[in-house]
Amino acid sequence: MDLLFVSDRAKRFRADLLEFMDDHVYPAEAVYERQMRESGDPHHHPQIVEDLKAEARRRGLWNLFHPHAEWAPGLSNLEYAPLAEIMGRSVHLAPEACNCSAPDTGNMEVLTLFGTDEHKETYLKPLLEGKIRSAFAMTEPGVASSDATNIELRMERDGDEYVLNGRKWFASNAMHRNCRVLIVMGKTDPDAPAHRQQSMMVVPIDAPGVTVVRNLPVFGYTDREGHAEIAFDGVRVPARDVLKGEGEGFAISQARLGPGRIHHCMRVIGVAERALELLCRRADSRVTFGQPVSDRANIQDWIAEARIEIEQTRLLTLKAAWMMDTAGNKEARTEIAAIKVAAPAMALRIVDRAIQIHGAGGVTDDFPLANAWAQLRTLRLADGPDEVHKRAIAQWELRRHRVSAGDTGTAAPERTTVPSENGRDAARADS
């Protein structure tokens, strides 16, 4: 991938990261699998991860995602995007090794922007040092969370505290052995305007009344970080732990929207690149009916289509990153929503064809393809379902054409729904 439009320092980070991947991450994958298997615990935190973290930090490949120079290299979205793609090639190891894993990335940015000095000292600094992990609790089992105005977890004021009651699920990362804190979104004022009803709070995962009920598997796979169902039963949270202020939940969601899209979509492109590599190697190494599989015309079509689709998706994602850097998240909203639809769908097609080339082995855990397929299929729901993104894109497109035609009376409504970074949706105002 030629990065003529990326800064020299980003190119240096890219070269260093590629070397780190070749010398340490790829060789560690088999060690990781062995250590996980020997532990017998699906949520075990293997030593190899800590070893990789130490090496990445030694090389300066640490907190690359964070745009604030106070805490990190301060790369732009466009500079970071190619690095996220590289890490996506070993998505279960490289992001954590470089302290660039979701949802910690979004949570660290939220704490940077809206956290108090106490939050930064207690949680942000340990997160930036890779000593702890975090989770984001937004989605609920009892309502359609693709419309975040449906959220029911109550946060009721009682003196200098709020009392939390409700249930969340798919709180990704909450099963990680180092998870210490949750950022929780709930309803503080059901009578307020739609976008002022919700607030976000910082809640220790071991706070009295917080119960991790169970882990939720994804297509039969149990992720090491987990996707937890969590019950909140009379959880008391000091009022000082409300982020930004009561009723600011949607504003915070909007602030963390765009970067998470870039991170996810570029990692997905990395998954697709590795799947295509596996497809080509397998097709070259297998013979059917007297010919290498790679000589078959339909297989060559698959390979060509994969290359075309990867390049198209990458360019769209990089355009979104550039627009965010130069014009802001609001101006890039169509591109941000578009890449969220395009990237997982593209990678799913390539992984599915790679599975087909691998035959029966492709659906086993002898190859990374089946797990990759499960994760990618989940991403069409996580970060918001495709349908919500498409609806938002269509509303913006219709509004643009109606305004240009002078027909303001039939413009789309002021409120549109944009999915939030952790996989759930947040309605946002265009104003």
Contacts in CASP RR format, 6 or more apart in sequence:
PFRMAT RR
TARGET T0000
AUTHOR 0000-0000-0000
METHOD contacts of the structure
MODEL  1
MDLLFVSDRAKRFRADLLEFMDDHVYPAEAVYERQMRESGDPHHHPQIVE
DLKAEARRRGLWNLFHPHAEWAPGLSNLEYAPLAEIMGRSVHLAPEACNC
SAPDTGNMEVLTLFGTDEHKETYLKPLLEGKIRSAFAMTEPGVASSDATN
IELRMERDGDEYVLNGRKWFASNAMHRNCRVLIVMGKTDPDAPAHRQQSM
MVVPIDAPGVTVVRNLPVFGYTDREGHAEIAFDGVRVPARDVLKGEGEGF
AISQARLGPGRIHHCMRVIGVAERALELLCRRADSRVTFGQPVSDRANIQ
DWIAEARIEIEQTRLLTLKAAWMMDTAGNKEARTEIAAIKVAAPAMALRI
VDRAIQIHGAGGVTDDFPLANAWAQLRTLRLADGPDEVHKRAIAQWELRR
HRVSAGDTGTAAPERTTVPSENGRDAARADS
1 82 0 8 1.000
1 85 0 8 1.000
1 314 0 8 1.000
3 10 0 8 1.000
3 11 0 8 1.000
3 14 0 8 1.000
3 82 0 8 1.000
5 78 0 8 1.000
6 14 0 8 1.000
6 78 0 8 1.000
6 79 0 8 1.000
6 82 0 8 1.000
7 79 0 8 1.000
9 73 0 8 1.000
9 75 0 8 1.000
9 79 0 8 1.000
10 75 0 8 1.000
10 78 0 8 1.000
10 79 0 8 1.000
10 80 0 8 1.000
10 82 0 8 1.000
10 83 0 8 1.000
13 61 0 8 1.000
13 64 0 8 1.000
13 73 0 8 1.000
13 75 0 8 1.000
13 79 0 8 1.000
13 83 0 8 1.000
14 82 0 8 1.000
14 83 0 8 1.000
14 86 0 8 1.000
16 59 0 8 1.000
16 60 0 8 1.000
16 61 0 8 1.000
17 61 0 8 1.000
17 64 0 8 1.000
17 83 0 8 1.000
17 86 0 8 1.000
17 87 0 8 1.000
17 98 0 8 1.000
18 86 0 8 1.000
20 55 0 8 1.000
20 56 0 8 1.000
20 59 0 8 1.000
20 61 0 8 1.000
21 86 0 8 1.000
21 89 0 8 1.000
21 90 0 8 1.000
21 94 0 8 1.000
24 52 0 8 1.000
24 55 0 8 1.000
24 97 0 8 1.000
25 52 0 8 1.000
25 90 0 8 1.000
25 93 0 8 1.000
25 94 0 8 1.000
25 97 0 8 1.000
26 90 0 8 1.000
28 48 0 8 1.000
28 51 0 8 1.000
28 52 0 8 1.000
28 93 0 8 1.000
29 90 0 8 1.000
29 93 0 8 1.000
31 46 0 8 1.000
31 48 0 8 1.000
32 46 0 8 1.000
32 48 0 8 1.000
32 49 0 8 1.000
32 92 0 8 1.000
32 93 0 8 1.000
35 44 0 8 1.000
35 46 0 8 1.000
35 47 0 8 1.000
35 48 0 8 1.000
36 42 0 8 1.000
36 44 0 8 1.000
36 46 0 8 1.000
36 224 0 8 1.000
39 46 0 8 1.000
42 215 0 8 1.000
42 222 0 8 1.000
42 224 0 8 1.000
43 175 0 8 1.000
43 176 0 8 1.000
43 177 0 8 1.000
43 215 0 8 1.000
43 222 0 8 1.000
43 224 0 8 1.000
43 225 0 8 1.000
43 226 0 8 1.000
44 177 0 8 1.000
44 224 0 8 1.000
45 176 0 8 1.000
45 177 0 8 1.000
45 178 0 8 1.000
45 224 0 8 1.000
49 93 0 8 1.000
49 96 0 8 1.000
49 97 0 8 1.000
52 93 0 8 1.000
52 96 0 8 1.000
52 97 0 8 1.000
53 96 0 8 1.000
53 97 0 8 1.000
53 98 0 8 1.000
53 99 0 8 1.000
53 130 0 8 1.000
55 97 0 8 1.000
56 62 0 8 1.000
56 97 0 8 1.000
56 98 0 8 1.000
56 99 0 8 1.000
57 99 0 8 1.000
61 98 0 8 1.000
62 72 0 8 1.000
62 98 0 8 1.000
62 99 0 8 1.000
63 71 0 8 1.000
63 72 0 8 1.000
63 73 0 8 1.000
63 98 0 8 1.000
63 99 0 8 1.000
63 100 0 8 1.000
63 108 0 8 1.000
63 128 0 8 1.000
64 72 0 8 1.000
64 73 0 8 1.000
64 75 0 8 1.000
64 80 0 8 1.000
64 83 0 8 1.000
64 98 0 8 1.000
64 100 0 8 1.000
65 72 0 8 1.000
65 75 0 8 1.000
65 80 0 8 1.000
65 84 0 8 1.000
65 100 0 8 1.000
65 105 0 8 1.000
65 259 0 8 1.000
65 263 0 8 1.000
66 72 0 8 1.000
66 73 0 8 1.000
66 74 0 8 1.000
66 105 0 8 1.000
66 108 0 8 1.000
66 109 0 8 1.000
66 112 0 8 1.000
66 128 0 8 1.000
67 74 0 8 1.000
67 75 0 8 1.000
67 76 0 8 1.000
67 77 0 8 1.000
67 80 0 8 1.000
67 109 0 8 1.000
67 259 0 8 1.000
68 74 0 8 1.000
68 109 0 8 1.000
68 112 0 8 1.000
71 108 0 8 1.000
71 112 0 8 1.000
71 124 0 8 1.000
71 128 0 8 1.000
72 128 0 8 1.000
75 83 0 8 1.000
76 321 0 8 1.000
76 325 0 8 1.000
77 258 0 8 1.000
77 259 0 8 1.000
77 262 0 8 1.000
77 321 0 8 1.000
77 322 0 8 1.000
77 324 0 8 1.000
77 325 0 8 1.000
78 318 0 8 1.000
78 321 0 8 1.000
78 322 0 8 1.000
78 325 0 8 1.000
80 262 0 8 1.000
80 263 0 8 1.000
80 321 0 8 1.000
81 262 0 8 1.000
81 266 0 8 1.000
81 317 0 8 1.000
81 318 0 8 1.000
81 321 0 8 1.000
82 266 0 8 1.000
84 95 0 8 1.000
84 100 0 8 1.000
84 262 0 8 1.000
84 263 0 8 1.000
84 266 0 8 1.000
84 267 0 8 1.000
85 266 0 8 1.000
85 267 0 8 1.000
85 269 0 8 1.000
85 270 0 8 1.000
85 273 0 8 1.000
85 314 0 8 1.000
86 94 0 8 1.000
86 270 0 8 1.000
87 94 0 8 1.000
87 95 0 8 1.000
87 98 0 8 1.000
87 100 0 8 1.000
87 267 0 8 1.000
88 94 0 8 1.000
88 95 0 8 1.000
88 266 0 8 1.000
88 267 0 8 1.000
88 268 0 8 1.000
88 269 0 8 1.000
88 270 0 8 1.000
88 271 0 8 1.000
88 274 0 8 1.000
89 270 0 8 1.000
89 271 0 8 1.000
89 273 0 8 1.000
89 274 0 8 1.000
90 274 0 8 1.000
91 267 0 8 1.000
91 270 0 8 1.000
91 271 0 8 1.000
91 372 0 8 1.000
91 375 0 8 1.000
92 224 0 8 1.000
95 101 0 8 1.000
95 102 0 8 1.000
95 267 0 8 1.000
99 128 0 8 1.000
99 130 0 8 1.000
100 263 0 8 1.000
101 133 0 8 1.000
101 173 0 8 1.000
101 225 0 8 1.000
102 172 0 8 1.000
102 173 0 8 1.000
102 260 0 8 1.000
102 263 0 8 1.000
102 264 0 8 1.000
102 421 0 8 1.000
102 422 0 8 1.000
103 134 0 8 1.000
103 135 0 8 1.000
103 136 0 8 1.000
103 172 0 8 1.000
103 173 0 8 1.000
103 421 0 8 1.000
103 422 0 8 1.000
104 127 0 8 1.000
104 133 0 8 1.000
104 134 0 8 1.000
104 173 0 8 1.000
105 259 0 8 1.000
105 260 0 8 1.000
105 263 0 8 1.000
106 136 0 8 1.000
106 256 0 8 1.000
106 259 0 8 1.000
106 260 0 8 1.000
106 421 0 8 1.000
106 422 0 8 1.000
107 127 0 8 1.000
107 134 0 8 1.000
107 135 0 8 1.000
107 136 0 8 1.000
107 181 0 8 1.000
107 183 0 8 1.000
108 124 0 8 1.000
108 127 0 8 1.000
108 128 0 8 1.000
108 134 0 8 1.000
109 255 0 8 1.000
109 256 0 8 1.000
109 259 0 8 1.000
110 183 0 8 1.000
110 200 0 8 1.000
110 243 0 8 1.000
110 252 0 8 1.000
110 255 0 8 1.000
110 256 0 8 1.000
111 119 0 8 1.000
111 120 0 8 1.000
111 123 0 8 1.000
111 124 0 8 1.000
111 127 0 8 1.000
111 202 0 8 1.000
112 120 0 8 1.000
112 124 0 8 1.000
113 252 0 8 1.000
113 255 0 8 1.000
114 200 0 8 1.000
114 243 0 8 1.000
114 244 0 8 1.000
114 248 0 8 1.000
114 252 0 8 1.000
114 255 0 8 1.000
115 124 0 8 1.000
115 202 0 8 1.000
115 243 0 8 1.000
115 244 0 8 1.000
116 240 0 8 1.000
118 240 0 8 1.000
119 202 0 8 1.000
119 241 0 8 1.000
119 243 0 8 1.000
123 132 0 8 1.000
123 134 0 8 1.000
123 180 0 8 1.000
123 181 0 8 1.000
123 202 0 8 1.000
126 132 0 8 1.000
126 180 0 8 1.000
127 133 0 8 1.000
127 134 0 8 1.000
130 178 0 8 1.000
131 178 0 8 1.000
132 178 0 8 1.000
132 179 0 8 1.000
132 180 0 8 1.000
132 181 0 8 1.000
133 173 0 8 1.000
133 176 0 8 1.000
133 178 0 8 1.000
133 179 0 8 1.000
133 180 0 8 1.000
133 225 0 8 1.000
134 173 0 8 1.000
134 179 0 8 1.000
134 180 0 8 1.000
134 181 0 8 1.000
134 182 0 8 1.000
134 183 0 8 1.000
135 171 0 8 1.000
135 172 0 8 1.000
135 173 0 8 1.000
135 174 0 8 1.000
135 176 0 8 1.000
135 179 0 8 1.000
135 181 0 8 1.000
135 182 0 8 1.000
135 183 0 8 1.000
135 205 0 8 1.000
135 228 0 8 1.000
136 171 0 8 1.000
136 172 0 8 1.000
136 173 0 8 1.000
136 182 0 8 1.000
136 183 0 8 1.000
136 421 0 8 1.000
136 422 0 8 1.000
137 168 0 8 1.000
137 171 0 8 1.000
137 174 0 8 1.000
137 182 0 8 1.000
137 183 0 8 1.000
137 184 0 8 1.000
137 185 0 8 1.000
137 203 0 8 1.000
137 230 0 8 1.000
138 145 0 8 1.000
138 148 0 8 1.000
138 151 0 8 1.000
138 168 0 8 1.000
138 184 0 8 1.000
138 185 0 8 1.000
138 420 0 8 1.000
138 422 0 8 1.000
138 423 0 8 1.000
138 424 0 8 1.000
138 426 0 8 1.000
139 145 0 8 1.000
139 168 0 8 1.000
139 169 0 8 1.000
139 170 0 8 1.000
139 171 0 8 1.000
139 422 0 8 1.000
139 423 0 8 1.000
139 424 0 8 1.000
140 150 0 8 1.000
140 151 0 8 1.000
140 152 0 8 1.000
140 153 0 8 1.000
140 166 0 8 1.000
140 167 0 8 1.000
140 168 0 8 1.000
140 169 0 8 1.000
141 167 0 8 1.000
141 168 0 8 1.000
141 169 0 8 1.000
141 229 0 8 1.000
142 152 0 8 1.000
142 167 0 8 1.000
143 150 0 8 1.000
143 151 0 8 1.000
143 152 0 8 1.000
144 150 0 8 1.000
145 151 0 8 1.000
145 424 0 8 1.000
145 425 0 8 1.000
146 384 0 8 1.000
146 385 0 8 1.000
146 387 0 8 1.000
146 388 0 8 1.000
146 417 0 8 1.000
146 419 0 8 1.000
146 424 0 8 1.000
146 425 0 8 1.000
147 417 0 8 1.000
147 425 0 8 1.000
147 427 0 8 1.000
148 185 0 8 1.000
148 198 0 8 1.000
148 250 0 8 1.000
148 253 0 8 1.000
148 417 0 8 1.000
148 420 0 8 1.000
148 424 0 8 1.000
148 425 0 8 1.000
148 426 0 8 1.000
148 427 0 8 1.000
149 194 0 8 1.000
149 197 0 8 1.000
149 198 0 8 1.000
149 427 0 8 1.000
151 185 0 8 1.000
151 186 0 8 1.000
151 187 0 8 1.000
151 198 0 8 1.000
152 166 0 8 1.000
152 187 0 8 1.000
153 164 0 8 1.000
153 165 0 8 1.000
153 166 0 8 1.000
153 167 0 8 1.000
153 168 0 8 1.000
153 184 0 8 1.000
153 185 0 8 1.000
153 186 0 8 1.000
153 187 0 8 1.000
153 232 0 8 1.000
154 163 0 8 1.000
154 164 0 8 1.000
154 165 0 8 1.000
154 166 0 8 1.000
154 186 0 8 1.000
154 187 0 8 1.000
155 162 0 8 1.000
155 163 0 8 1.000
155 164 0 8 1.000
155 186 0 8 1.000
155 187 0 8 1.000
155 188 0 8 1.000
155 199 0 8 1.000
155 201 0 8 1.000
155 237 0 8 1.000
156 162 0 8 1.000
156 163 0 8 1.000
156 165 0 8 1.000
156 188 0 8 1.000
157 188 0 8 1.000
157 239 0 8 1.000
158 236 0 8 1.000
159 239 0 8 1.000
160 238 0 8 1.000
160 239 0 8 1.000
161 236 0 8 1.000
161 237 0 8 1.000
161 238 0 8 1.000
161 239 0 8 1.000
162 188 0 8 1.000
162 201 0 8 1.000
162 236 0 8 1.000
162 237 0 8 1.000
162 239 0 8 1.000
162 242 0 8 1.000
163 234 0 8 1.000
163 235 0 8 1.000
163 236 0 8 1.000
163 237 0 8 1.000
164 184 0 8 1.000
164 186 0 8 1.000
164 201 0 8 1.000
164 203 0 8 1.000
164 232 0 8 1.000
164 234 0 8 1.000
164 235 0 8 1.000
164 236 0 8 1.000
164 237 0 8 1.000
165 232 0 8 1.000
165 233 0 8 1.000
165 234 0 8 1.000
165 235 0 8 1.000
166 231 0 8 1.000
166 232 0 8 1.000
166 233 0 8 1.000
167 213 0 8 1.000
167 229 0 8 1.000
167 230 0 8 1.000
167 231 0 8 1.000
167 232 0 8 1.000
168 184 0 8 1.000
168 229 0 8 1.000
168 230 0 8 1.000
168 232 0 8 1.000
169 216 0 8 1.000
169 227 0 8 1.000
169 228 0 8 1.000
169 229 0 8 1.000
169 230 0 8 1.000
170 216 0 8 1.000
170 227 0 8 1.000
170 228 0 8 1.000
170 229 0 8 1.000
170 382 0 8 1.000
170 423 0 8 1.000
170 424 0 8 1.000
171 182 0 8 1.000
171 227 0 8 1.000
171 228 0 8 1.000
171 229 0 8 1.000
171 230 0 8 1.000
172 223 0 8 1.000
172 225 0 8 1.000
172 226 0 8 1.000
172 227 0 8 1.000
172 382 0 8 1.000
172 422 0 8 1.000
173 179 0 8 1.000
173 225 0 8 1.000
173 226 0 8 1.000
174 182 0 8 1.000
174 205 0 8 1.000
174 212 0 8 1.000
174 226 0 8 1.000
174 227 0 8 1.000
174 228 0 8 1.000
174 230 0 8 1.000
175 212 0 8 1.000
175 215 0 8 1.000
175 223 0 8 1.000
175 224 0 8 1.000
175 225 0 8 1.000
175 226 0 8 1.000
175 227 0 8 1.000
175 228 0 8 1.000
176 224 0 8 1.000
176 225 0 8 1.000
176 226 0 8 1.000
179 205 0 8 1.000
180 204 0 8 1.000
180 205 0 8 1.000
180 206 0 8 1.000
181 202 0 8 1.000
181 203 0 8 1.000
181 204 0 8 1.000
181 205 0 8 1.000
182 202 0 8 1.000
182 203 0 8 1.000
182 204 0 8 1.000
182 205 0 8 1.000
182 210 0 8 1.000
182 230 0 8 1.000
183 200 0 8 1.000
183 201 0 8 1.000
183 202 0 8 1.000
183 203 0 8 1.000
183 243 0 8 1.000
184 200 0 8 1.000
184 201 0 8 1.000
184 202 0 8 1.000
184 203 0 8 1.000
184 232 0 8 1.000
185 198 0 8 1.000
185 199 0 8 1.000
185 200 0 8 1.000
185 249 0 8 1.000
185 253 0 8 1.000
186 198 0 8 1.000
186 199 0 8 1.000
186 200 0 8 1.000
186 201 0 8 1.000
187 197 0 8 1.000
187 198 0 8 1.000
187 199 0 8 1.000
188 197 0 8 1.000
188 198 0 8 1.000
188 199 0 8 1.000
188 246 0 8 1.000
188 247 0 8 1.000
189 196 0 8 1.000
189 197 0 8 1.000
189 246 0 8 1.000
189 247 0 8 1.000
190 197 0 8 1.000
191 197 0 8 1.000
192 247 0 8 1.000
194 415 0 8 1.000
194 427 0 8 1.000
195 250 0 8 1.000
195 415 0 8 1.000
195 427 0 8 1.000
195 428 0 8 1.000
195 429 0 8 1.000
196 247 0 8 1.000
196 250 0 8 1.000
197 247 0 8 1.000
198 247 0 8 1.000
198 249 0 8 1.000
198 250 0 8 1.000
199 242 0 8 1.000
199 243 0 8 1.000
199 245 0 8 1.000
199 246 0 8 1.000
199 247 0 8 1.000
199 248 0 8 1.000
199 249 0 8 1.000
200 242 0 8 1.000
200 243 0 8 1.000
200 244 0 8 1.000
200 248 0 8 1.000
200 249 0 8 1.000
200 252 0 8 1.000
201 237 0 8 1.000
201 241 0 8 1.000
201 242 0 8 1.000
201 243 0 8 1.000
202 237 0 8 1.000
202 241 0 8 1.000
202 243 0 8 1.000
203 210 0 8 1.000
203 232 0 8 1.000
203 235 0 8 1.000
203 237 0 8 1.000
203 241 0 8 1.000
204 210 0 8 1.000
205 212 0 8 1.000
207 235 0 8 1.000
207 236 0 8 1.000
207 237 0 8 1.000
208 235 0 8 1.000
208 236 0 8 1.000
209 231 0 8 1.000
209 232 0 8 1.000
209 233 0 8 1.000
209 234 0 8 1.000
209 235 0 8 1.000
210 230 0 8 1.000
210 231 0 8 1.000
210 232 0 8 1.000
210 235 0 8 1.000
211 230 0 8 1.000
211 231 0 8 1.000
211 233 0 8 1.000
212 228 0 8 1.000
212 229 0 8 1.000
212 230 0 8 1.000
213 228 0 8 1.000
213 229 0 8 1.000
213 230 0 8 1.000
213 231 0 8 1.000
214 228 0 8 1.000
214 229 0 8 1.000
215 222 0 8 1.000
215 226 0 8 1.000
215 227 0 8 1.000
215 228 0 8 1.000
215 229 0 8 1.000
216 226 0 8 1.000
216 227 0 8 1.000
216 228 0 8 1.000
216 229 0 8 1.000
217 227 0 8 1.000
218 227 0 8 1.000
218 374 0 8 1.000
218 375 0 8 1.000
218 378 0 8 1.000
219 373 0 8 1.000
219 374 0 8 1.000
219 377 0 8 1.000
219 378 0 8 1.000
220 374 0 8 1.000
221 371 0 8 1.000
221 374 0 8 1.000
221 375 0 8 1.000
243 249 0 8 1.000
243 252 0 8 1.000
244 251 0 8 1.000
244 252 0 8 1.000
249 426 0 8 1.000
250 426 0 8 1.000
250 427 0 8 1.000
250 428 0 8 1.000
250 429 0 8 1.000
253 420 0 8 1.000
253 421 0 8 1.000
253 426 0 8 1.000
253 428 0 8 1.000
254 329 0 8 1.000
254 418 0 8 1.000
254 426 0 8 1.000
254 428 0 8 1.000
256 420 0 8 1.000
256 421 0 8 1.000
257 329 0 8 1.000
257 336 0 8 1.000
257 418 0 8 1.000
257 419 0 8 1.000
257 420 0 8 1.000
257 421 0 8 1.000
257 426 0 8 1.000
257 428 0 8 1.000
258 324 0 8 1.000
258 329 0 8 1.000
258 332 0 8 1.000
258 336 0 8 1.000
258 421 0 8 1.000
259 324 0 8 1.000
259 421 0 8 1.000
260 383 0 8 1.000
260 421 0 8 1.000
261 320 0 8 1.000
261 336 0 8 1.000
261 339 0 8 1.000
261 340 0 8 1.000
261 383 0 8 1.000
261 421 0 8 1.000
262 317 0 8 1.000
262 320 0 8 1.000
262 321 0 8 1.000
262 324 0 8 1.000
262 336 0 8 1.000
262 339 0 8 1.000
264 340 0 8 1.000
264 343 0 8 1.000
264 379 0 8 1.000
264 383 0 8 1.000
264 421 0 8 1.000
265 313 0 8 1.000
265 317 0 8 1.000
265 320 0 8 1.000
265 339 0 8 1.000
265 340 0 8 1.000
265 342 0 8 1.000
265 343 0 8 1.000
266 314 0 8 1.000
266 317 0 8 1.000
268 343 0 8 1.000
268 344 0 8 1.000
268 346 0 8 1.000
268 347 0 8 1.000
268 376 0 8 1.000
268 379 0 8 1.000
269 310 0 8 1.000
269 313 0 8 1.000
269 314 0 8 1.000
269 317 0 8 1.000
269 343 0 8 1.000
269 347 0 8 1.000
270 347 0 8 1.000
271 347 0 8 1.000
271 351 0 8 1.000
271 372 0 8 1.000
271 375 0 8 1.000
271 376 0 8 1.000
272 306 0 8 1.000
272 309 0 8 1.000
272 310 0 8 1.000
272 313 0 8 1.000
272 346 0 8 1.000
272 347 0 8 1.000
272 350 0 8 1.000
272 351 0 8 1.000
273 310 0 8 1.000
274 368 0 8 1.000
275 347 0 8 1.000
275 350 0 8 1.000
275 351 0 8 1.000
275 354 0 8 1.000
275 369 0 8 1.000
275 372 0 8 1.000
276 303 0 8 1.000
276 306 0 8 1.000
276 307 0 8 1.000
276 310 0 8 1.000
276 350 0 8 1.000
276 354 0 8 1.000
278 354 0 8 1.000
278 358 0 8 1.000
278 367 0 8 1.000
278 368 0 8 1.000
278 369 0 8 1.000
279 302 0 8 1.000
279 303 0 8 1.000
279 306 0 8 1.000
279 350 0 8 1.000
279 353 0 8 1.000
279 354 0 8 1.000
279 357 0 8 1.000
280 294 0 8 1.000
280 303 0 8 1.000
282 293 0 8 1.000
282 354 0 8 1.000
282 357 0 8 1.000
282 358 0 8 1.000
283 292 0 8 1.000
283 293 0 8 1.000
283 294 0 8 1.000
283 299 0 8 1.000
283 303 0 8 1.000
283 357 0 8 1.000
284 292 0 8 1.000
284 293 0 8 1.000
284 294 0 8 1.000
286 292 0 8 1.000
286 293 0 8 1.000
286 357 0 8 1.000
287 293 0 8 1.000
288 296 0 8 1.000
293 299 0 8 1.000
293 357 0 8 1.000
294 300 0 8 1.000
294 303 0 8 1.000
299 357 0 8 1.000
302 353 0 8 1.000
305 349 0 8 1.000
306 349 0 8 1.000
306 350 0 8 1.000
306 353 0 8 1.000
309 346 0 8 1.000
309 349 0 8 1.000
309 350 0 8 1.000
310 346 0 8 1.000
310 350 0 8 1.000
312 342 0 8 1.000
312 346 0 8 1.000
313 339 0 8 1.000
313 342 0 8 1.000
313 343 0 8 1.000
313 346 0 8 1.000
316 335 0 8 1.000
316 338 0 8 1.000
316 339 0 8 1.000
316 342 0 8 1.000
317 339 0 8 1.000
317 343 0 8 1.000
319 335 0 8 1.000
320 332 0 8 1.000
320 335 0 8 1.000
320 336 0 8 1.000
320 338 0 8 1.000
320 339 0 8 1.000
323 331 0 8 1.000
323 332 0 8 1.000
323 335 0 8 1.000
324 332 0 8 1.000
324 336 0 8 1.000
329 336 0 8 1.000
330 430 0 8 1.000
333 392 0 8 1.000
333 396 0 8 1.000
333 418 0 8 1.000
334 393 0 8 1.000
334 396 0 8 1.000
334 397 0 8 1.000
337 389 0 8 1.000
337 390 0 8 1.000
337 392 0 8 1.000
337 393 0 8 1.000
337 418 0 8 1.000
338 389 0 8 1.000
338 393 0 8 1.000
340 383 0 8 1.000
340 384 0 8 1.000
340 386 0 8 1.000
340 389 0 8 1.000
340 419 0 8 1.000
341 386 0 8 1.000
341 389 0 8 1.000
341 390 0 8 1.000
341 393 0 8 1.000
344 376 0 8 1.000
344 377 0 8 1.000
344 379 0 8 1.000
344 380 0 8 1.000
345 380 0 8 1.000
345 386 0 8 1.000
347 372 0 8 1.000
347 376 0 8 1.000
348 373 0 8 1.000
348 376 0 8 1.000
348 377 0 8 1.000
348 380 0 8 1.000
351 369 0 8 1.000
351 372 0 8 1.000
351 373 0 8 1.000
351 376 0 8 1.000
352 373 0 8 1.000
354 362 0 8 1.000
354 369 0 8 1.000
355 362 0 8 1.000
355 363 0 8 1.000
355 369 0 8 1.000
355 370 0 8 1.000
355 373 0 8 1.000
358 367 0 8 1.000
358 369 0 8 1.000
361 367 0 8 1.000
362 369 0 8 1.000
362 370 0 8 1.000
363 370 0 8 1.000
364 370 0 8 1.000
365 371 0 8 1.000
380 386 0 8 1.000
381 423 0 8 1.000
382 422 0 8 1.000
382 423 0 8 1.000
382 424 0 8 1.000
383 419 0 8 1.000
383 420 0 8 1.000
383 421 0 8 1.000
383 422 0 8 1.000
383 423 0 8 1.000
384 419 0 8 1.000
384 420 0 8 1.000
384 423 0 8 1.000
384 424 0 8 1.000
384 425 0 8 1.000
385 419 0 8 1.000
385 425 0 8 1.000
388 417 0 8 1.000
388 418 0 8 1.000
388 419 0 8 1.000
388 425 0 8 1.000
389 418 0 8 1.000
389 419 0 8 1.000
391 416 0 8 1.000
391 417 0 8 1.000
392 416 0 8 1.000
392 417 0 8 1.000
392 418 0 8 1.000
395 412 0 8 1.000
395 413 0 8 1.000
395 416 0 8 1.000
396 412 0 8 1.000
396 416 0 8 1.000
398 411 0 8 1.000
398 412 0 8 1.000
399 411 0 8 1.000
399 412 0 8 1.000
402 408 0 8 1.000
402 409 0 8 1.000
402 410 0 8 1.000
402 411 0 8 1.000
402 412 0 8 1.000
403 411 0 8 1.000
414 429 0 8 1.000
414 430 0 8 1.000
414 431 0 8 1.000
415 427 0 8 1.000
415 428 0 8 1.000
415 429 0 8 1.000
415 430 0 8 1.000
416 427 0 8 1.000
416 428 0 8 1.000
416 430 0 8 1.000
417 425 0 8 1.000
417 426 0 8 1.000
417 427 0 8 1.000
417 428 0 8 1.000
418 425 0 8 1.000
418 426 0 8 1.000
418 427 0 8 1.000
418 428 0 8 1.000
419 425 0 8 1.000
419 426 0 8 1.000
420 426 0 8 1.000
END
